[in-house]
Amino acid sequence: MITIMNPPQVPRSRGPRGPRGPRGRGLQRRPRILRRERRPVQRSTAFRNAPRAPRALSFAPRAAQFRNAPNQPPQKRRRAEPRHPFGFELSTYIGNILANYQLPESVYAIKNNITGFTQDSKPIFEHPHKRWKVLNRKGMFVQMEEGGKQIYISGLHTEHTISLYRMAYGILQRLKQQDPVHIEKATSTQFKQVDITSAVRQKRHASTNILWLNANHCGKMVVLKTTTSLQMQMVYIIEAVIHFLVYKRAPSYIPAIYFVGFNGNSLVVCSEQLHIQSVFTYLGTLRQYTHNPNILAWNMLRSFCLAIRKVQRQASFTHRDCHCSNVYYDARRKIIKFIDFDWSCIRWQGKIISVPRHLYDTTRQQYGVNRSVDICVFLRSMGPALQHCPVFKQKIYDPIMNRYERESKKKLLELMQQGHLEAINIYKMGTEHKTLKSKYAHEYGVANLKINFEYHMGYYTWECMTPNAILAIMDQNKFF
């Protein structure tokens, strides 16, 4: 009789994760099999001593160039510095800007163009006989001795604004000594040579000012701003200086500027061309997106506030013409870019650099430090384009603008009680009949002054319209 013996049972292992172990269902872990060591291949002496064929290409000499010498720390590779757009340093010219912001006794209007400077750096005006004597100052206005007429202070020259044009004139003379710019219908990879084969030519304000879009410089799409007018050349130079300085401090929010030079008698400013939409165009096409247009508008405004706060902190920069057509937005990456700096202002190494404009008073305390004017101009221009996002307008836009109206009225009344004549001038601009007794509302100011209303309101900083204040009310009234 044959007896069948049962095989001995293997006890279950207790793995680190419980009685069933980390692998399998209670099976014992297999022992780890060590890999066998490879034995060296035995080769004959004849094979080892046989001559080898020379290598076709050797990288040893080139590799030795990058090999660090012994006892020396490894060296980091640095990117090549981009070329200076002007071809020379600007510190000498910026250092000559005067900080005298007081209004002189006899003044010239900013509209009276400067046609040059004498050897002793005195300005030469187009109409030298149009020089007025200041009788007294009345808030934002001055009364002239001739006829007693009142003129905006922001429309008059000071020693500071004349020194800005003197800086621009000196840079112009230096640029004429640099290599010329070549604008032609031919492909080129040379610096300061631009291909306009596919470019679009546009006039800008006058026949002497030409704008080229879709031009090509070193394989990149660029914008060319050209002018033969001396007055506009000095304005373009101040604008290019501000553009260059802001780009050095906040390159993520500003298009690159490539070069500034002369093509014959024409000044040429070459800068990066953006491939994204302006905010004005973006708001008009919100219906085409599959997402909720109200949420898209909310994201755009938040990105704008973060960007303007960044350039204010990093670059000490104020755009001063920040309407929706001068702000570009990448909805996919939520990136904001600013263009057109011919109204802008920047504080640089103790100097204030700005393009003199008839709506911005360079004698006021807020000159160069206003933190609310850009948001005020931006939101005011954005209002008519919000027809596709009613929820955003009701929950975000209207509360912001209503608070702005209440706070500005309150602050103006307080300043009027303290004797500020400028506050009286601004308050009258926002009333129905331009008098102190008539009703105050921003809709009356917009009706009286059109878009210039917010530029005049930029005389003061309104704390309720700073980037942090707007971000706070957006988070408080968030609707999604």
C-alpha positions in Angstrom: 0.0 0.0 0.0 1.5 3.3 -1.1 1.2 6.2 1.3 1.0 9.7 -0.2 2.8 12.2 1.9 1.7 15.8 1.7 4.5 18.3 1.1 5.4 20.5 4.0 3.6 23.8 4.0 5.7 27.0 3.7 4.8 29.4 6.5 3.6 32.8 5.4 6.0 35.6 5.7 5.2 38.8 7.7 6.3 41.6 5.4 6.7 45.2 6.5 3.2 46.1 5.4 1.2 43.3 7.2 0.8 39.6 7.4 0.4 39.2 3.7 3.7 40.9 2.8 4.4 43.6 0.3 4.1 41.4 -2.7 1.7 38.6 -3.6 -0.9 37.1 -1.3 1.1 35.7 1.6 3.8 34.0 -0.4 7.3 33.8 0.8 9.7 36.3 -0.8 12.2 34.7 -3.1 15.8 35.1 -2.3 17.6 37.8 -4.3 19.8 36.4 -7.1 23.1 38.1 -7.4 24.3 38.9 -10.8 27.3 37.0 -11.9 30.4 39.0 -12.3 31.6 39.4 -15.9 34.9 37.7 -16.5 37.5 39.6 -18.5 37.8 38.5 -22.1 41.1 36.8 -22.7 42.7 38.1 -25.8 45.9 37.0 -27.4 49.0 39.0 -27.3 49.0 39.5 -31.0 45.5 41.1 -30.8 46.5 43.4 -28.1 49.6 44.6 -29.8 48.0 45.0 -33.2 48.0 48.6 -34.5 44.6 50.3 -34.5 43.2 52.4 -37.3 43.4 56.2 -36.7 40.1 57.9 -35.7 38.4 59.8 -38.4 37.6 62.8 -36.2 39.0 63.7 -32.8 37.4 66.1 -30.4 40.2 66.1 -27.9 41.7 69.5 -28.9 38.3 71.2 -28.8 37.3 69.5 -25.5 40.6 70.8 -23.9 39.4 74.4 -24.5 36.4 73.9 -22.2 38.3 71.8 -19.6 39.0 73.8 -16.4 42.6 74.0 -15.4 43.6 72.1 -12.2 43.0 73.7 -8.9 40.6 76.2 -10.4 36.8 76.4 -9.7 34.5 75.7 -12.6 33.5 78.7 -14.6 29.9 79.5 -15.5 29.0 80.2 -19.1 27.3 83.6 -19.5 25.0 84.7 -22.2 26.2 87.3 -24.5 25.1 90.8 -23.6 22.6 92.3 -26.1 23.8 95.3 -28.0 23.1 98.7 -26.5 20.3 100.2 -28.6 21.9 103.6 -28.6 25.5 102.4 -29.0 26.8 104.4 -26.1 26.0 105.0 -22.4 23.3 107.5 -21.5 24.4 108.3 -17.9 26.2 111.5 -18.9 23.2 112.9 -20.7 20.7 111.8 -18.0 23.0 113.4 -15.4 22.4 116.8 -17.0 18.7 116.8 -16.3 17.8 119.6 -13.9 15.7 119.1 -10.8 14.3 122.7 -10.9 10.5 122.1 -11.1 9.5 125.7 -10.2 7.7 127.9 -12.7 9.9 130.8 -13.8 8.7 134.4 -13.9 8.7 134.4 -17.7 7.6 131.3 -19.5 7.2 129.6 -23.0 4.5 127.3 -23.9 5.3 123.6 -24.6 3.6 124.0 -28.0 6.3 126.5 -28.9 8.7 124.0 -30.4 12.4 124.0 -29.5 14.4 124.1 -32.8 17.9 123.7 -31.2 20.3 124.9 -28.6 23.1 127.5 -28.6 26.7 126.8 -27.7 26.0 127.8 -24.1 23.0 125.3 -24.0 20.2 128.0 -24.3 17.1 126.8 -26.0 16.1 128.3 -29.4 12.3 128.5 -29.7 10.3 128.5 -32.9 8.5 131.7 -31.8 10.9 133.5 -29.4 8.7 136.5 -29.1 5.9 134.4 -27.5 7.2 134.7 -24.0 4.8 135.5 -21.2 5.2 136.9 -17.8 3.5 135.2 -14.9 1.3 137.5 -12.8 0.0 135.0 -10.2 -0.8 131.3 -9.8 -4.4 130.1 -9.3 -4.3 126.3 -8.5 -3.8 124.4 -11.8 -3.7 127.7 -13.8 -1.5 130.8 -14.0 -2.7 134.3 -14.9 -0.5 136.1 -17.4 0.3 139.7 -17.4 -0.6 140.1 -21.0 -4.4 140.4 -21.2 -4.9 138.6 -17.9 -5.7 135.2 -19.6 -5.4 132.0 -17.7 -3.3 129.0 -19.0 -2.8 125.5 -17.6 0.5 125.2 -15.8 1.0 121.8 -17.4 1.2 123.5 -20.8 4.2 125.7 -19.8 8.0 125.0 -19.9 10.1 124.9 -16.7 13.9 124.6 -16.4 13.3 120.9 -15.9 11.3 120.3 -19.1 13.9 122.4 -21.1 16.7 120.2 -19.7 14.8 117.1 -21.0 14.9 118.4 -24.5 18.5 119.4 -24.0 19.3 115.8 -23.1 17.4 114.6 -26.2 19.2 117.1 -28.5 22.6 116.0 -27.2 21.7 112.3 -27.9 20.6 113.2 -31.4 23.9 114.8 -32.2 25.8 111.7 -30.9 23.6 109.3 -32.9 24.5 111.1 -36.1 28.1 109.9 -35.5 27.0 106.3 -35.3 26.7 103.7 -38.1 23.7 104.5 -40.3 20.5 102.5 -40.4 19.7 100.7 -43.7 16.0 100.2 -44.6 15.7 98.1 -47.8 13.7 95.4 -49.5 16.2 92.6 -49.0 16.8 90.0 -46.4 19.8 90.6 -44.1 21.2 89.4 -40.8 23.3 92.5 -40.2 22.6 94.8 -37.2 20.8 98.0 -38.1 19.7 96.6 -41.5 15.9 96.1 -41.7 13.9 94.3 -44.4 10.6 96.0 -45.3 9.6 93.7 -48.1 6.4 92.6 -46.2 6.1 95.7 -44.0 3.0 97.9 -43.9 3.5 101.7 -44.0 1.4 104.0 -42.0 1.3 107.7 -41.3 1.3 108.8 -37.6 -0.1 112.2 -36.7 1.7 113.9 -39.6 3.3 113.1 -43.0 6.8 113.4 -41.5 6.1 110.6 -39.0 6.0 107.1 -40.6 5.3 103.8 -38.8 6.4 100.5 -40.4 4.7 97.3 -39.2 5.8 93.7 -39.9 9.3 94.7 -40.8 12.1 92.1 -40.3 15.3 92.7 -38.4 17.7 89.8 -37.9 14.9 87.3 -38.3 12.5 89.1 -35.9 9.3 91.0 -36.6 9.8 94.6 -35.6 8.1 98.0 -35.6 9.9 101.0 -37.0 9.0 104.5 -35.9 10.6 107.2 -38.2 10.4 110.9 -38.3 12.2 113.8 -40.0 10.8 116.5 -37.7 13.3 117.8 -35.2 10.6 118.3 -32.5 9.3 114.8 -32.9 12.9 113.4 -33.0 13.5 114.8 -29.6 10.2 113.4 -28.4 11.1 110.0 -29.8 14.5 110.1 -28.1 13.0 110.8 -24.7 10.5 108.0 -25.3 13.3 105.6 -26.4 15.3 106.5 -23.3 12.3 105.7 -21.1 11.6 102.5 -23.0 15.2 101.3 -22.7 15.4 102.1 -18.9 12.0 100.4 -18.1 13.0 97.4 -20.2 16.3 97.1 -18.2 14.3 96.9 -14.9 11.1 95.1 -16.0 11.7 93.2 -19.2 8.8 90.8 -18.8 6.3 93.6 -19.3 7.9 95.7 -22.0 8.7 94.9 -25.7 12.4 94.9 -26.4 14.0 97.9 -28.0 16.7 96.9 -30.6 18.3 100.1 -31.9 18.0 103.8 -32.4 19.8 105.5 -35.3 19.6 107.6 -38.4 18.6 106.7 -42.0 19.6 109.8 -43.8 17.8 112.7 -42.1 15.2 110.4 -40.6 15.4 109.1 -37.0 14.6 105.4 -36.7 13.5 103.6 -33.5 13.3 99.8 -33.9 11.5 97.8 -31.3 9.9 94.3 -30.9 6.5 93.8 -32.5 4.0 92.0 -30.3 2.0 89.0 -31.6 -0.8 89.2 -29.1 -4.0 91.3 -29.0 -4.6 94.6 -27.3 -7.0 94.6 -24.4 -9.4 96.7 -26.5 -9.4 94.0 -29.2 -9.5 91.2 -26.7 -12.6 92.6 -25.0 -14.4 92.9 -28.3 -13.8 89.2 -29.1 -14.8 87.6 -25.8 -17.9 86.0 -27.4 -15.6 83.9 -29.6 -14.1 82.0 -26.6 -15.7 78.9 -25.1 -15.1 80.0 -21.6 -17.3 82.4 -19.6 -16.5 86.0 -20.8 -17.0 87.4 -17.3 -14.3 85.1 -15.9 -12.0 86.0 -18.8 -12.5 89.7 -18.1 -11.8 89.1 -14.4 -8.5 87.3 -15.2 -7.4 90.0 -17.5 -8.0 92.8 -15.0 -6.2 90.9 -12.3 -3.2 90.3 -14.6 -3.2 94.0 -15.4 -3.1 95.1 -11.8 -0.3 92.6 -11.0 1.7 93.9 -13.9 1.2 97.6 -13.2 2.1 97.0 -9.6 5.3 95.2 -10.7 6.5 98.0 -13.0 5.7 100.6 -10.4 7.9 98.8 -7.8 10.7 97.5 -10.0 11.0 100.4 -12.5 9.5 103.4 -10.7 7.5 103.8 -13.9 4.2 105.6 -14.7 2.7 105.1 -18.2 0.3 108.1 -18.1 -1.4 107.0 -21.3 -2.5 103.6 -20.2 -5.7 103.1 -22.2 -6.8 99.7 -23.5 -5.1 100.1 -26.9 -1.7 100.6 -25.3 -2.0 97.5 -23.1 -1.6 94.0 -24.7 -2.8 90.8 -23.2 -1.9 87.1 -23.8 -4.9 85.3 -22.5 -3.3 81.8 -22.6 -0.3 82.8 -20.4 -2.0 85.7 -18.7 0.8 88.1 -19.6 0.5 91.9 -19.9 2.7 94.1 -22.1 2.8 97.9 -22.3 3.5 99.9 -25.5 3.8 103.5 -26.5 5.8 105.5 -24.0 5.5 109.0 -25.5 3.6 110.1 -22.4 5.4 108.1 -19.8 7.6 109.0 -16.8 10.3 107.2 -14.9 12.5 107.9 -11.9 16.1 106.9 -12.5 19.0 107.5 -10.2 17.5 110.6 -8.6 16.3 112.1 -11.9 12.7 112.2 -13.3 12.5 111.6 -17.0 9.3 112.2 -18.8 7.9 113.5 -22.1 6.6 117.0 -21.4 2.8 117.0 -22.1 0.1 119.6 -21.7 -2.0 117.5 -19.3 0.7 116.7 -16.7 2.0 119.4 -14.4 5.7 118.9 -13.7 5.5 121.4 -10.7 3.2 119.3 -8.6 4.2 117.1 -5.7 2.8 113.9 -7.3 5.0 114.3 -10.4 6.7 111.0 -11.1 5.2 109.2 -8.1 1.5 108.8 -9.0 0.3 105.2 -8.4 -3.3 105.5 -9.5 -3.5 107.4 -12.8 -2.7 104.4 -15.0 -5.5 102.3 -13.5 -7.9 105.3 -13.7 -7.2 105.8 -17.4 -7.3 102.0 -18.1 -10.6 101.4 -16.4 -12.3 104.5 -17.8 -11.3 103.3 -21.4 -12.4 99.8 -20.6 -16.0 100.6 -19.6 -17.6 100.9 -23.1 -16.1 97.5 -24.1 -17.8 95.5 -21.4 -21.1 94.7 -23.2 -20.2 91.0 -23.5 -19.6 90.5 -19.7 -22.5 92.0 -17.7 -21.7 90.0 -14.5 -18.2 91.3 -14.4 -19.5 94.8 -14.9 -22.1 94.5 -12.2 -19.9 92.7 -9.6 -16.5 94.2 -10.2 -16.4 97.2 -12.5 -19.3 99.2 -11.2 -18.3 98.8 -7.5 -14.8 100.0 -8.3 -15.9 103.1 -10.2 -18.6 104.0 -7.7 -16.1 103.8 -4.9 -13.7 105.9 -6.9 -16.3 108.6 -7.4 -17.2 108.7 -3.6 -13.7 108.7 -2.4 -12.5 111.3 -4.9 -15.4 113.6 -3.9 -14.6 113.2 -0.2 -10.9 113.9 -0.7 -11.5 116.9 -2.9 -13.8 118.4 -0.3 -11.3 117.9 2.4 -8.5 119.5 0.4 -10.8 122.4 -0.5 -11.3 123.1 3.2 -7.6 123.1 3.6 -7.3 125.8 1.0 -6.0 123.8 -2.0 -7.0 125.7 -5.1 -6.1 122.7 -7.3 -8.8 120.7 -5.6 -11.3 123.4 -6.4 -10.3 123.3 -10.1 -10.6 119.5 -10.3 -13.9 119.5 -8.4 -15.5 122.0 -10.8 -14.4 119.8 -13.8 -16.6 117.0 -12.4 -19.7 119.0 -11.8 -22.7 119.4 -14.1 -22.3 123.1 -14.7 -18.6 123.4 -13.7 -19.5 125.3 -10.5 -19.1 124.4 -6.9 -22.8 124.4 -6.2 -23.8 122.0 -9.0 -23.9 118.3 -8.6 -20.6 116.3 -8.6 -20.4 113.1 -10.6 -17.7 111.6 -12.8 -20.2 111.3 -15.7 -20.3 115.1 -15.8 -16.5 115.2 -15.9 -16.3 112.8 -18.8 -19.0 114.7 -20.6 -17.1 118.0 -20.1 -13.6 116.8 -20.8 -14.0 113.5 -22.7 -11.0 111.2 -22.1 -8.9 114.1 -20.7 -10.9 113.9 -17.5 -8.8 111.1 -16.0 -5.6 112.8 -17.1 -6.6 115.9 -15.1 -7.6 113.6 -12.2 -4.0 112.3 -12.3 -3.0 115.5 -10.4 -3.5 113.5 -7.2 -3.0 109.8 -6.2 -6.4 108.2 -5.3 -5.7 105.4 -2.8 -8.9 103.5 -3.8 -7.5 103.2 -7.4 -4.0 101.8 -6.6 -3.2 98.2 -7.7 -3.5 96.8 -4.2 -6.9 98.4 -3.6 -8.3 97.1 -6.9 -7.0 93.5 -6.2 -8.6 93.6 -2.7 -12.1 94.5 -4.1 -11.8 91.9 -6.8 -11.1 89.2 -4.3 -13.9 90.4 -2.1 -16.5 90.5 -4.9 -15.2 87.4 -6.7 -18.2 85.7 -8.4 -16.9 82.3 -9.4 
